[in-house]
């Protein structure tokens, strides 16, 4: 169950990362993540409140508003996971909103 939960979470993270771009709302990434899990694995409920925080929002501990517009050249902290039969996967990653990684 843990392997499947991790597989679902990993695949959904990739889809959310590919969707991320300046001009959309943080909640769009949450929605894409949840939609992928539902459409492909019939997983309807996330095991915890999902965090999609960009710009200054990751500085807020357990930020769950997910409603700001993603700005160009900002960092996005995404903490999302899904569960299978109550076995939850929890993955946090950070990446630039415009997909351009710098040497730093």
Steps between C-alpha positions, in 0.01 A plus 500: 500500500786738579660439160172571323435811711851623416454423130173693485654793686810508280302490177263773618795719607648477150168604345471794742859606429436497126188711555677760714553836332476866595150644483304204634383464859670275750169318537521396136797279589301349786209440266718338233657273762162390639351460155785276384459275805124476451503443124780243498464320832155593634662655808254761621636625831847633577637386838570858613452860389711548189749786489575691181695805612687733265691825545492604868227252599734208585615711797160436660505170688234266362375756247182351348325799344644409157331804345774742390600550139837346422751769409786471247838393639355392834564176681214260559489268800260215435411259783245251373430131531234238466402189688397145418301319769619753759869459406612852411786629291626850583732673253629856517693659216605846386545632150497832314165619371628556149690170482840668470749369752803718578846379596437616857 
